[in-house]
Amino acid sequence: MKNIIRICFLVSLMLMSGMALAQTSMTVNGTVKDAKGDPIIGAAVMLEGSTVGVVTDIDGKYSITFTTRSGKTPRLVFSSISFIT
């Protein structure tokens, strides 16, 4: 009985480590500018389909960190009041 419990424990550890390896932390930095090249202050930068997001600073710069999952391409969504994209 103890051997079965040990085997189940080891198998579950192996499965969990595989899931941890399938996720990667990623940081994206950038600058949001308008058509004239001026920075857009306070623009929202969101990871599509999630609640992860940041707001650009006075120079239009942002840095967003999120976890990616294997097989899924992350997309960023940019928005700002009074700008149409």
C-alpha positions as CSV (number, residue, x, y, z in Angstrom):
1,M,0.0,0.0,0.0
2,K,2.8,2.4,0.8
3,N,4.4,1.7,-2.5
4,I,1.2,2.7,-4.3
5,I,1.0,5.9,-2.4
6,R,4.6,6.7,-3.2
7,I,4.1,6.0,-6.9
8,C,1.0,8.2,-7.0
9,F,2.9,11.0,-5.2
10,L,5.8,10.8,-7.7
11,V,3.5,10.7,-10.7
12,S,1.6,13.8,-9.4
13,L,4.9,15.7,-8.9
14,M,6.0,14.8,-12.4
15,L,2.8,16.1,-13.8
16,M,2.9,19.3,-11.8
17,S,6.5,20.0,-12.9
18,G,5.5,19.6,-16.5
19,M,2.7,22.2,-16.1
20,A,5.2,24.6,-14.5
21,L,7.6,24.2,-17.4
22,A,4.8,24.9,-19.9
23,Q,4.3,28.4,-18.5
24,T,6.8,31.1,-19.1
25,S,7.0,34.6,-17.6
26,M,7.3,37.3,-20.3
27,T,7.9,41.1,-20.1
28,V,7.1,43.4,-22.9
29,N,8.2,47.0,-23.0
30,G,7.2,49.7,-25.4
31,T,6.0,53.2,-26.2
32,V,2.5,54.2,-27.4
33,K,2.5,57.1,-29.8
34,D,-0.1,58.8,-32.0
35,A,0.2,59.3,-35.7
36,K,2.4,62.4,-35.3
37,G,4.8,60.4,-33.1
38,D,3.7,62.1,-29.8
39,P,3.5,59.9,-26.7
40,I,0.0,59.0,-25.5
41,I,-0.2,59.5,-21.8
42,G,-2.5,57.2,-19.8
43,A,-3.2,54.6,-22.6
44,A,-4.3,51.2,-21.3
45,V,-2.3,48.2,-22.4
46,M,-4.1,44.9,-21.6
47,L,-3.4,41.3,-22.2
48,E,-6.3,40.1,-24.3
49,G,-8.8,37.9,-22.5
50,S,-7.4,38.7,-19.0
51,T,-7.3,41.3,-16.3
52,V,-3.6,41.9,-16.6
53,G,-2.9,45.4,-17.7
54,V,-0.9,48.6,-17.2
55,V,-1.2,52.3,-18.1
56,T,1.4,54.3,-20.0
57,D,3.4,57.0,-18.2
58,I,4.0,60.6,-19.2
59,D,6.4,59.5,-22.0
60,G,3.9,57.0,-23.3
61,K,6.1,54.1,-22.1
62,Y,4.8,50.8,-20.5
63,S,6.2,47.6,-19.2
64,I,3.8,44.6,-18.8
65,T,4.7,41.2,-17.3
66,F,2.5,38.1,-17.8
67,T,2.7,34.4,-17.9
68,T,2.4,32.7,-21.3
69,R,1.0,29.2,-21.9
70,S,2.5,26.8,-24.4
71,G,0.6,26.8,-27.7
72,K,-1.1,30.2,-27.1
73,T,0.1,33.4,-28.6
74,P,-0.4,36.4,-26.3
75,R,-1.9,39.5,-27.7
76,L,-1.8,43.0,-26.3
77,V,-4.8,45.4,-26.7
78,F,-4.2,49.2,-26.6
79,S,-6.9,51.7,-25.9
80,S,-7.2,55.3,-25.0
81,I,-10.1,57.8,-24.6
82,S,-10.5,59.9,-27.7
83,F,-8.3,57.7,-30.0
84,I,-9.7,55.3,-32.5
85,T,-7.6,52.3,-33.4
